[in-house]
Amino acid sequence: MTRMVPYLTVHDGAAAIEFYAAAFGAKETGERYDEEDGRIGFVALEIDGEPLYLSDENHEYGAYAPRTLGHGTSSVVLHVGDADATYARAVAVGGTVDREPRDQGDERRGWLFDPFGHHWAICSPLG
């Protein structure tokens, strides 16, 4: 089976888990490795059954967060039942507006930055 999973590097893993839980309903799956210094080496989350992995920065392994780089390097596209509600919730808990949700083709889509510098498209089907 082929499967792709977003794997985000963040500057504060514990805060990222809290944000993704509040904004998108993310839950830890039980797969987690904490470094001896307290950093999150790896944690598996699920958003509505879909996987999302994350870790704190680890420069020894070439893992840099957008805050350190000064920019993000990719985007995550999240398909949900109600783009407007999910977008509003994410902004209310710390997301930064990029583009408000609007109808585009056959879906409603809005773009935001999470507090860790990652770019998210929040989409839902029209009709």
Secondary structure, 3 states (H helix, E strand, C coil): CCCCCCEEEECCHHHHHHHHHHHHCCEEEEEEEECCCCCEEEEEEEECCEEEEEEECEHHHCECCHHHHCCCCCEEEEECCCHHHHHHHHHHCCCEEEEEEEEECCEEEEEEECCCCCEEEEEEECC
